[in-house]
Amino acid sequence: MYPEVALQDSVPSEAQPGGRAAWLARPGRVGRFLLSNRKATLGFVILGIFIVMAIFAPMIAPYDPNATAFLPTLPPSHDHFLGTTSQGQDIFSQLIWGARQTLLIGGIAGLAATALSVLVGVTAAYLGGLVDHILSVITDIFLVIPALPLMLVIAAYAQGGGMWVLITVIAVTGWSFGARQIRPQALSLRHRDFLESARVRGENSAYIIVFEILPNMISLIVAIFLGAALYAVLAAAGLQFIGLGNADEISWGTMLYWGENNEALLSGSPLWIMAPGACIALLGASVALINYAVDELGNPALRTARRQRGRRAAG
């Protein structure tokens, strides 16, 4: 379902008596670990650049992205870093503004899909019995339904609905993979001593799930969110590219749509397509790099292998 993003195979190594993950109790150590990891550092740098682009788009973009005040298909120059479109719009300005909607779709849809994954996966594992059976069947149904045709049908039915329609479509079709990953991890924690202690203290199920189980699954949940966010970015760009979105909105996907429809590669504006395509690829690479570091953070075996590689390299 998601692009190929590493997910740790085991979470119980994080679990500590008292219900908190050991690394979660030391946020400073987590920060130092991520900063010392080259993959994470590179991923954060790339992602940070795109976030700055999205937040400060009005100050960074030299022109109005919708303005058609320039000559069409101008080559890159000092005035137009990436040239202009066949309608005379500045491609660089569109690229800067396009980062805003692209990141919004990825972040919001990723959060929504992850929330559904956690809700279904943890509830099924903790309650068990008939609830587990029903939720597992629903999850399996969504797993076997091809996501792309389902997205196409829903998006086509609500064509022109804009960003929120895309977010809804992606969240509805993208939660089942994460739920399938979370359920067995939650099952492995279900009968731990610290959970039994919470039950003996009289804590209700909601408290145990939120304050005892979820903190021990943070690294897995973060990994699922990163995968879901990347899936959302790629899915949204794909739907917009084939016209199943609001083409009047500025995003990297709509840039691809207009570039393809106006034959950018043949009309002298290849960067109209190449620039947003490269940005989508870089954004995907940054998320994957960060996820590898998060996976290493939650899996001691990977940290040990990394230290051994470092010692061999130093020797």
Beta strands, then each sheet from edge to edge (+ up, - down):
end
